[in-house]
Amino acid sequence: MFTRKSLVFLTVAAALLTMLVPAANAQGPNPYAEIKVTGVTSGVAAVGSVFTTDMVFSINRTGAGMTAAEVYLGYLQHAVDPVDTNSTLAGVQPAELQAGFFGVLPIASINEVRTPCPITEFSSCIHLVVAGPPQNTKTGVVARLHWRGKAGASPAVFAILKPVMAGVPEPDPPRTAFFDADGFIIPLNTAIATDVIIQPGGTIRGKVLRQGVPPTTGPGTHACTRIDATTGTINAGPVLTDAGGNFSLPITSAGRYIVTAWYPGYLKAQKPDVDVPPDMDIGPTKLFGGDVNGDGVINMGDIMIIINPSNFDQTGRPVRSDPPDCNDADDSIDINDDGNVNISDLAIAVGNCCLMSGPRPWAP
């Protein structure tokens, strides 16, 4: 039977519980430790391109603070290569240390690539040992890892190897583990690494038209202009334009390219700073004719070659841009590809003489 005495007891009990809840919270957060390797944080994950991923530590506990960690990070050799971040030291140091977790740059006693990896789940791995001031409640980046993509459309699979996890038996060394200021292991609650898809380079598209082409009469078209793209020591191409002047140049290595268009008898056109990936359409450009001697300048030297009696009014000249292919030789003096050296070619060269030089900007 519910009595006034029972009501008093319940009221007192409720009051005590209200007092106990803050007391329990005041003891501090539940112990928690985490290591993550993020997805791409800078650059582009593409063939030939350098990109970075971040190693992030989290700690949330009382007692002796976390002061050190040993990490084994596995990766697939066919998809990525680690990139050295310190050329003054022997070997490859793939981890660029960050102050985001310890508040200062940590001490790195080991920063290396291991091939073969001592943990046999992966043939290669990064081995990193870092230490810094004690941390009890902190999340931050401890290292930035540098990679270069190797295989387009391949997943770069990363994995934290043999982590010491809370609630399960500790694996034998070598292993991934956090340590406190007393030298004891702090079990991890989470240990994950994000996979990254390595992109192929991409495609550069555009259109190149030539002054005076197609001629009023004759076989010439806008076909057969040569297109190259270069960055550093990498040369992509050549590809050739079609009869309408269009081109599509596959790029297998990511980078910032200089695109060049060239045809005999014309000044080159160039487009710098073309970033691939993504796919890029750089639009149309026009080549100016008259550089018949190929020295990059249209001047009186070219005019004199055109009007030389052995050239002027001559017919049956080879035309490279006539259908169906671009295998024929080409006569640069026959600028407009009509098969003849005549007043049309002279008019084009004189119109561009005598201050024009190449390469010209990429523009219609």
Buried (B, 14 or more C-beta within 10 A) or exposed (E): EEEEEEEEEEEEEEEEEEEEEEEEEEEEEEBBBBBBBBBBEEBBBBBBBBBBBBBBBBBBBEEBBBBBBBBBBBBBEEBBBBBBBBEEEEEBBBBBBBEBBBEEEBEBEBBBBBEEBEBEEBBBBBBBBBBBEBBBEBBBBBBBBBBBBBBBEBEBBBBBBBBBBEEEEEBEEBBBBBBBBEEEBBBBBBBEBBEBBBBBBBBBBBBBBBBBBBBEEBBBBBBBBBBBBBBEEBEBBBBBBBBEBBBBBBBBBBBEBBBBBBBBBBBBBBBEEBEBBEEBEBEBBBBBBBBBBBEEBBBEBBBEBBBEEEBBEBEEBEBBBBEEEBEEEBBBBBBBBBBBBBEBBBBBBBBBBBEBBBBBEBEE
